[in-house]
Amino acid sequence: MSEVPYTSPFWQLFSTKYGPLIRAIQALGGQGSKVEALKHDFIQALTPYMHENLIKQDYLLTLALKA
């Protein structure tokens, strides 16, 4: 599990380096109010993973065994 300070610029990082979010912003045509709404929704989507000013990231590892 890794923890990233929530105060780090998540929006700045993802909106410039993460392809799907970049394409979503481009699809909005750079309209400020719509991009701000997307930013708000993006931050709200992170809320369930926040704990004590950190974003917790976990993953599930599944292993299959041949019988």
FIKEMI-8485 format. One line per field, with one value per residue: residue number from 1; residue in three letters; x, y, z of N, C-alpha, C in turn. Coordinates in steps of 0.2 Angstrom, whole numbers, m for minus. Example, Ala and Ser with C-alpha at 12.3 -4.5 7.8 and 13.67 -1.06 7.14 Angstrom:
FIKEMI-8485
pos: 1 | 2;
code: ALA | SER;
nc1: 66 | 64;
nc2: m28 | m11;
nc3: 39 | 35;
cac1: 62 | 68;
cac2: m22 | m5;
cac3: 39 | 36;
cc1: 66 | 64;
cc2: m16 | 0;
cc3: 39 | 39;
//
This chain:
FIKEMI-8485
pos: 1 | 2 | 3 | 4 | 5 | 6 | 7 | 8 | 9 | 10 | 11 | 12 | 13 | 14 | 15 | 16 | 17 | 18 | 19 | 20 | 21 | 22 | 23 | 24 | 25 | 26 | 27 | 28 | 29 | 30 | 31 | 32 | 33 | 34 | 35 | 36 | 37 | 38 | 39 | 40 | 41 | 42 | 43 | 44 | 45 | 46 | 47 | 48 | 49 | 50 | 51 | 52 | 53 | 54 | 55 | 56 | 57 | 58 | 59 | 60 | 61 | 62 | 63 | 64 | 65 | 66 | 67;
code: MET | SER | GLU | VAL | PRO | TYR | THR | SER | PRO | PHE | TRP | GLN | LEU | PHE | SER | THR | LYS | TYR | GLY | PRO | LEU | ILE | ARG | ALA | ILE | GLN | ALA | LEU | GLY | GLY | GLN | GLY | SER | LYS | VAL | GLU | ALA | LEU | LYS | HIS | ASP | PHE | ILE | GLN | ALA | LEU | THR | PRO | TYR | MET | HIS | GLU | ASN | LEU | ILE | LYS | GLN | ASP | TYR | LEU | LEU | THR | LEU | ALA | LEU | LYS | ALA;
nc1: 4 | 3 | 5 | 0 | 3 | m12 | m12 | m4 | m2 | m13 | m23 | m16 | m5 | m12 | m20 | m11 | m3 | m10 | m18 | m32 | m39 | m33 | m38 | m52 | m53 | m49 | m60 | m69 | m66 | m59 | m67 | m69 | m78 | m84 | m72 | m68 | m79 | m77 | m64 | m69 | m77 | m67 | m59 | m69 | m71 | m59 | m61 | m67 | m56 | m47 | m39 | m34 | m27 | m21 | m20 | m25 | m19 | m23 | m21 | m27 | m21 | m21 | m19 | m18 | m19 | m14 | m22;
nc2: m6 | 11 | 28 | 44 | 61 | 71 | 84 | 86 | 91 | 84 | 85 | 94 | 85 | 74 | 80 | 84 | 73 | 61 | 51 | 48 | 58 | 70 | 69 | 70 | 83 | 90 | 86 | 94 | 106 | 115 | 124 | 134 | 133 | 120 | 112 | 116 | 110 | 96 | 95 | 97 | 85 | 76 | 77 | 74 | 61 | 56 | 57 | 45 | 38 | 45 | 48 | 55 | 66 | 59 | 49 | 33 | 19 | 4 | m13 | m28 | m44 | m58 | m75 | m90 | m107 | m122 | m137;
nc3: 0 | m4 | 1 | m3 | 0 | 1 | m1 | m11 | m29 | m36 | m46 | m55 | m59 | m64 | m74 | m84 | m87 | m88 | m99 | m102 | m94 | m99 | m112 | m109 | m105 | m116 | m124 | m119 | m124 | m118 | m110 | m97 | m86 | m87 | m86 | m73 | m66 | m69 | m63 | m50 | m48 | m50 | m39 | m29 | m32 | m26 | m13 | m5 | m3 | 5 | 20 | 35 | 28 | 18 | 3 | 1 | m7 | m13 | m19 | m26 | m26 | m35 | m35 | m45 | m44 | m51 | m51;
cac1: 0 | 7 | 1 | 2 | m1 | m18 | m11 | 0 | m6 | m16 | m26 | m11 | m2 | m17 | m23 | m6 | 1 | m14 | m21 | m39 | m41 | m31 | m43 | m58 | m52 | m49 | m66 | m73 | m65 | m56 | m72 | m67 | m83 | m84 | m66 | m69 | m84 | m73 | m59 | m72 | m79 | m61 | m57 | m74 | m70 | m54 | m63 | m68 | m49 | m43 | m38 | m29 | m24 | m17 | m24 | m23 | m20 | m22 | m22 | m28 | m17 | m25 | m15 | m22 | m15 | m16 | m23;
cac2: 0 | 17 | 34 | 50 | 67 | 73 | 91 | 86 | 93 | 78 | 88 | 96 | 79 | 69 | 83 | 85 | 67 | 55 | 52 | 49 | 65 | 75 | 68 | 73 | 90 | 92 | 85 | 99 | 112 | 120 | 128 | 135 | 131 | 113 | 110 | 116 | 105 | 90 | 95 | 96 | 78 | 72 | 78 | 71 | 54 | 53 | 57 | 39 | 35 | 50 | 47 | 59 | 70 | 54 | 45 | 26 | 15 | m3 | m17 | m35 | m48 | m65 | m80 | m96 | m113 | m127 | m142;
cac3: 0 | m4 | 3 | m6 | 3 | m3 | m3 | m17 | m34 | m40 | m52 | m60 | m62 | m69 | m80 | m89 | m88 | m88 | m105 | m102 | m91 | m104 | m118 | m107 | m105 | m123 | m127 | m116 | m128 | m113 | m107 | m90 | m81 | m87 | m84 | m66 | m64 | m70 | m58 | m44 | m48 | m49 | m32 | m25 | m33 | m22 | m6 | m1 | m2 | 9 | 27 | 38 | 23 | 14 | m1 | 2 | m13 | m12 | m24 | m25 | m30 | m35 | m38 | m47 | m43 | m55 | m46;
cc1: 4 | 2 | 4 | m1 | m6 | m16 | m6 | m4 | m8 | m19 | m21 | m7 | m6 | m19 | m18 | m3 | m4 | m19 | m28 | m42 | m39 | m36 | m50 | m58 | m52 | m56 | m71 | m71 | m62 | m61 | m71 | m72 | m84 | m78 | m66 | m73 | m80 | m68 | m63 | m74 | m73 | m59 | m62 | m73 | m64 | m56 | m64 | m61 | m45 | m44 | m33 | m24 | m19 | m22 | m21 | m24 | m18 | m23 | m23 | m24 | m20 | m20 | m19 | m17 | m18 | m16 | m21;
cc2: 6 | 23 | 40 | 56 | 70 | 81 | 92 | 88 | 87 | 80 | 90 | 90 | 75 | 73 | 85 | 78 | 61 | 56 | 52 | 55 | 70 | 75 | 71 | 80 | 93 | 91 | 91 | 106 | 117 | 125 | 128 | 132 | 123 | 110 | 110 | 111 | 98 | 90 | 94 | 88 | 74 | 71 | 74 | 63 | 51 | 53 | 51 | 36 | 40 | 48 | 50 | 62 | 65 | 51 | 38 | 23 | 8 | m7 | m24 | m39 | m55 | m70 | m87 | m101 | m118 | m134 | m149;
cc3: 0 | m2 | 0 | m2 | m2 | m5 | m9 | m23 | m39 | m46 | m57 | m63 | m67 | m75 | m85 | m91 | m89 | m94 | m105 | m99 | m96 | m110 | m116 | m107 | m112 | m126 | m124 | m120 | m123 | m110 | m100 | m85 | m81 | m85 | m76 | m63 | m64 | m64 | m51 | m43 | m47 | m42 | m28 | m26 | m28 | m15 | m2 | 0 | 3 | 17 | 30 | 33 | 19 | 9 | m1 | m5 | m12 | m18 | m22 | m29 | m30 | m38 | m39 | m47 | m48 | m51 | m49;
//
